[in-house]
């Protein structure tokens, strides 16, 4: 019975942490079947997601610091989207006023939703980490992963080397999380894989509802390649590195502030 109660509490906090991602995919699904008068679909999605973010902040579901992290990830994601669309990796075929170089502004929120989940679940499950490799190794690895998303179009793809490096750099790192009064832990690399798989699943849902299209999906929808799991695995690592580093910076500032004691 205790295990069931723990599972229910864990599921509740996971579900609450997924409010923004669910809002994104719910909006994509509804807007694909319900005509929107006077607005292009991509523009309507952007307005809805801005409204959701505003309501989450005003209701206290998200903090000001979490909004800042989401904005950072929106920019990181949007830059990557612009480059990938320019290279022909995928496309956004519908019209919109809120497009920049063929990419609708709402697309950055799909990356930001990963950061939203990370921030929310970190706070709700009172997460911490042991064996964190430190600022330089983690940030250099995160930067190398992000740069490889751009350079593999005209240079060798180092994703598998980078994946191996992830397991080396983080092999001592464990996530500590708490459900009620009980503390649990999990290898960080395993968490990367689990979250990457669920994002790949969400990506299949998004492409099914025409959020974007890969070249092989223009004639008819088909399952996104399993190889994309590795891309999301690496993207999740960037998210965790930035969120964890910001959490540590904030914790150190709080500890150094005499007013906090």
N, C-alpha and C positions, 0 to 999 in steps of 0.2 A: 504493500500500500504506500509506504514511504517513497519507493522508487517511482511509482505512478505520479505521486504529488510533485516530486522533483521534476519529472519529465514534463508535466503540465506547466509548471512555473517556467522551465527552460523554454518550452514552446511558446508560451505567452510573450516572454521577452524577445525571442527571435521574431515573432510576428509583429510586435510593436516596432522593432528595429527595421522592419521591411516596409513600413508605411509608404515611404517615398518611392521605392522601387515598384510596389504594387500600384501606386497611383500612376506611375509612368505606363506600365503595361496595361492597366485598366483603361487609361485614356487612349492608348494606341488601339486597343480592341474595340472600344465603343465608337471611336471616330472612324473606324474602317467600315462600320455597318450603319451608322446614323449620319445622314447628311447634315453638314454644318452650313447654315445660310450666311451669306455675306463674308465668309472667311475661307481662306485656303486651309486645308487640314493641318499642315505643318504649323501655320501661324496660330491656329486654335490650340494645338497641343502645347505650344510655348506659353500661351496665356494661362492655360489651365495649370501647368507645372509651376509657373511663377506664383499663381494664387495659392497652390498647395504649400509651397515653401513659406509664403507669408503667413498662412494660417498655422502651420506647424510652429513657426517662431512665436507668433502671438499667443498661441495656446500653451507654450512652454514645452512642447514636444522636442524642440530643438533649441539649443543655446546659441548665443551670438558667436562663440568660438566655433561651433559646428557649422554655422552658416559660412564663416570665413573659409573653413576647410573645403566646403562644398563649392564655393566660388573658385578656389584654386584648382580643384579637380575639373570644374567646368571648362576653365581655360586650357588646362593640359589636354583634356579630351577633345575640345574643339580644334585645337591646333593639329592634333593627330588625325582627326576626321578630315580636315581640309586637305592635308597631305595625301591621305589614303584615297580620297575621292579623286584628287588630281592625278594620282598614279593609276587609277582605274580598278582599285581593289574592290570597291562597291560603289553604289550610287544611290541618290535620293531622287527618284524620277518625278515626283509631284512638284507642282508649282508652289511658290511661297514668296511673300515679301521679306520674310525674315531669313533669307538665305545669304550666306557669305561664300562666294566662290563655289557655289553648288551645294553647300552644306547648310541645312536649317539650324538655327541657333538652339533649338530644343535638344539636338543631339548631344551637346555637352552635358546635359543633365543625366544622360544614361551612364556616363562615367561618374558624374557626381553622386549618383544613387549608390554606387559602391562605397564611396566615402561616407555618405549618409549612414549606410548600414554599419560600417566600421565604427564610426563615432558613437552611434546609438548603442550598439551591442557592447562596446567598451564600457560605456557609462552604466548601462543597465545591469550588466553581469560583473561590474566592478573588476574589470580585467587588469591584469598586469603580466609582465613577462620576466622570465629568468634566463640568464645566459645571453642577453642581448649583445650582439657583436660590437656595438658602439657606433658613433656617428659616422666616422670616415668609411669603414667597410660597407655599412648598410647603404649610405647615400651614394657612394661610388658604384655599388652594384645596381642600385635603383636607376641611376643615371645611364649606366651602360645598357640596361634592359630597355629603357625608353628610347635611347638613341638607336638601338638595333631595330626598333619598329620602323624607323625611317631609312636606315642605311641598307637593310637587307634587299632593297629593290635594285641596288646597283653594286653591292658588295656581298661577299659570302654571308649567309645567315648564321649567326652565332647563337641562336636560341637554345640549342641543346647543350652547348658549352656553358651558357649562362645558367641553364637549368641545373646542370651538375654543380656549378659554382654556388647556386642557392643552397643546395643540400650541404655543401661544405661550410659555407659561411654561417648557416643557421642550424647546424647539426646539434648544437647545445641549447638552442632556444626553445623554450616551452611557454605556451600560453597558460596563464593561471586565470581561472574564472570561477565565479561563485554563484551558486543557486541557493537562495535562502541562507542557511547557516553552514552549508557544505561547500568545501573548496574542491575543485577538479583541475586537472591539467591535461594538456594535449601537445604533442610536438607541433611546432609552428609550421613546418613543411607539410604535414598532413592537413592542417587547416587551409593552407594555400590550395591544395588539390581539391578539397571538398568544395570550397567557395568557387573555384574556377569551374568545376563541373556544373554547379547550379547556375552560374552566369551563362555558360554555354547553353544550358536548357532554356534559360530566359531568352537568349539570342534566337533560338529556334522559334519561340513564340513571337518575338518582335518581327522577324523576317516574314513569318506567316501572315502577320497583320500589316505588312508593307511599310514597316518603319524605315527600312532600307532594303536593298537587294544586292546580293552577290551576283557576279556575272552569270553563274550557272542557274540562277533562280528567275531570270527574266521571262523565260517561256512558261515555266511552271515551278511552283514551290517544291523544294526538296530539302532534306535534312542538311543542316550546316555540317561541314566536314569535321570529323572528330579531331583533326589536327588543330582546330581552333581552340580546343581545350588548353593546349600548351600556351597559346597567346593569352588567354584569360588568366591562366595560372601565373604568368609573368606580370600581367597587369595588376593582379591582386597583390603581388609582392610590392609593387610600387606604392599601391594604396596603403598597405600595412606599414611600410617603411616611413612614409610621410606622416601618417596619423600617429604612429608610435613615437616618432621623434618629436612631434609637436606636443604630445602628451607629456613626454619626459621634460621638455623645455618648460612647460607650464608648471609641472610638479616642482622643478628646481626653483623656479621663480617664486612659487608659493612658499617653499621652505625657506628661502632667503629673505622673504618679506617679514619684517618683525610684526607687522599689523595682523598677519595671519595666525600668530601664536596667541 
